[in-house]
């Protein structure tokens, strides 16, 4: 099975003159300004590392960038980012039921997943009058990369794998044994996977909306930038958005590997 969901988030260019001189580097720990001890070297190093990551991401198919005619903006934003969340999976399963003739059957469906491959890709769209080779260093480009960072955080993929792998016994009812077919059981399992994938999709959307709200779609600096990205998909974040499957996630959330997971590119 392959489940795919697409969503989009945009940014309207605002307060250009206020924002152009503020570029936060390395998870917000350094600010490139005249007061920074080594502004050029710090920013150049970060920008080079980001550029290398972007090239690798584009080559692997998980990131693409398109440039549209500046006088033909197709959305009410100068830049925006679509994300495409996919989940490929395979499983075996067994089905058991009990009940007496003429009564509703209690059916137990137990899946055992053999393959779980979550993935996410992003499409950034920018006006063609932006400097193409250096788009990621612009205020607009950096904001769209913030959206990419929300979707590319490794915790999201870890959470997707965990939630699907740990789908346990599914208890259902059937009117007769004739209803308990292979197709019916598979539909019930697929429905359970879909529910978790939809919840993850909503989680990413809410975090993207929160980023836009805090920055006015990139028009102002993100306060406590490091903290924003560090808390992504931790218990506090899942609690805040009322994540439907928080209870099923707790075992993973408490692991050191999950808590210490970091973004794949300097931020």
Long-range contacts (C-beta under 8 A, 24 or more apart in sequence): 1-87, 1-88, 1-89, 1-90, 1-190, 1-193, 2-86, 2-87, 2-88, 3-86, 3-87, 3-193, 3-194, 3-197, 4-84, 4-85, 4-86, 4-87, 5-84, 5-85, 5-86, 5-197, 5-198, 5-201, 6-82, 6-83, 6-84, 6-85, 7-82, 7-83, 7-85, 7-201, 7-204, 7-205, 7-208, 8-80, 8-81, 8-82, 8-83, 9-80, 9-81, 9-82, 9-83, 9-147, 9-205, 9-208, 9-209, 9-211, 9-212, 10-75, 10-76, 10-77, 10-79, 10-80, 10-81, 10-217, 11-77, 11-78, 11-79, 11-80, 11-140, 11-143, 11-144, 11-212, 11-217, 11-218, 12-76, 12-77, 12-78, 12-217, 12-218, 12-219, 13-78, 13-79, 13-139, 13-140, 13-218, 13-219, 14-216, 14-217, 14-218, 14-219, 14-220, 15-219, 15-220, 16-139, 18-220, 19-139, 19-218, 19-219, 19-220, 19-221, 20-139, 22-221, 23-137, 23-139, 23-142, 24-221, 24-222, 24-225, 25-266, 26-266, 26-267, 27-225, 27-226, 27-229, 27-230, 27-263, 27-266, 27-267, 28-222, 28-224, 28-225, 28-226, 29-226, 46-266, 47-136, 47-137, 49-265, 49-266, 50-136, 50-145, 50-265, 50-266, 51-136, 53-264, 53-265, 53-266, 54-136, 54-265, 61-121, 62-119, 62-120, 62-121, 62-122, 62-152, 63-121, 63-122, 63-123, 63-124, 63-148, 64-121, 64-122, 64-123, 64-124, 65-123, 65-124, 65-125, 65-126, 65-135, 66-123, 66-124, 66-125, 66-126, 67-125, 67-126, 67-127, 67-128, 67-130, 67-132, 68-125, 68-126, 68-127, 68-128, 69-127, 69-128, 70-127, 70-128, 70-129, 73-127, 77-217, 78-126, 78-127, 78-140, 79-124, 79-125, 79-126, 79-127, 79-140, 79-141, 79-143, 79-144, 79-218, 80-124, 80-125, 80-144, 81-122, 81-123, 81-124, 81-125, 81-144, 81-147, 81-148, 82-122, 82-123, 82-125, 83-120, 83-121, 83-122, 83-123, 83-147, 83-148, 83-151, 83-204, 84-120, 84-121, 84-122, 84-123, 85-118, 85-119, 85-120, 85-151, 85-197, 85-200, 85-201, 85-204, 86-118, 86-119, 86-120, 86-121, 87-116, 87-117, 87-118, 87-119, 87-160, 87-164, 87-193, 87-197, 88-115, 88-116, 88-117, 88-118, 88-119, 89-113, 89-115, 89-116, 89-117, 89-164, 89-193, 90-114, 90-115, 91-115, 91-189, 93-185, 93-186, 93-189, 95-180, 95-185, 97-174, 97-177, 97-180, 104-173, 104-174, 104-175, 105-173, 105-174, 105-175, 105-176, 105-177, 105-179, 105-180, 106-171, 106-173, 107-171, 107-172, 107-173, 107-174, 107-180, 108-169, 108-170, 108-171, 108-172, 109-169, 109-170, 109-172, 109-185, 109-188, 109-189, 110-168, 110-169, 110-170, 111-167, 111-170, 111-189, 111-192, 113-164, 113-165, 113-167, 116-160, 116-161, 116-164, 116-165, 118-156, 118-157, 118-160, 118-161, 118-164, 119-157, 120-151, 120-152, 120-156, 120-157, 120-204, 122-147, 122-148, 122-151, 122-152, 124-148, 139-218, 140-218, 142-218, 143-215, 143-217, 143-218, 144-218, 145-267, 146-211, 146-215, 146-218, 146-222, 146-267, 147-208, 147-211, 149-229, 149-263, 149-265, 149-267, 150-204, 150-207, 150-208, 150-211, 150-229, 150-232, 151-204, 151-208, 152-263, 152-264, 152-265, 153-229, 153-232, 153-233, 153-261, 153-263, 154-261, 154-262, 154-263, 154-264, 155-232, 155-233, 155-234, 155-258, 155-261, 156-200, 156-203, 156-204, 156-232, 156-233, 158-252, 158-257, 158-258, 158-261, 159-200, 159-233, 159-249, 159-252, 159-258, 160-196, 160-197, 160-200, 162-248, 162-249, 162-251, 162-252, 163-196, 163-199, 163-200, 163-245, 163-248, 163-249, 164-193, 164-196, 166-248, 166-251, 167-192, 167-193, 167-196, 195-244, 196-245, 199-243, 199-244, 199-245, 202-241, 203-233, 203-238, 203-241, 203-243, 206-241, 207-232, 207-237, 207-241, 229-263, 229-267, 234-259
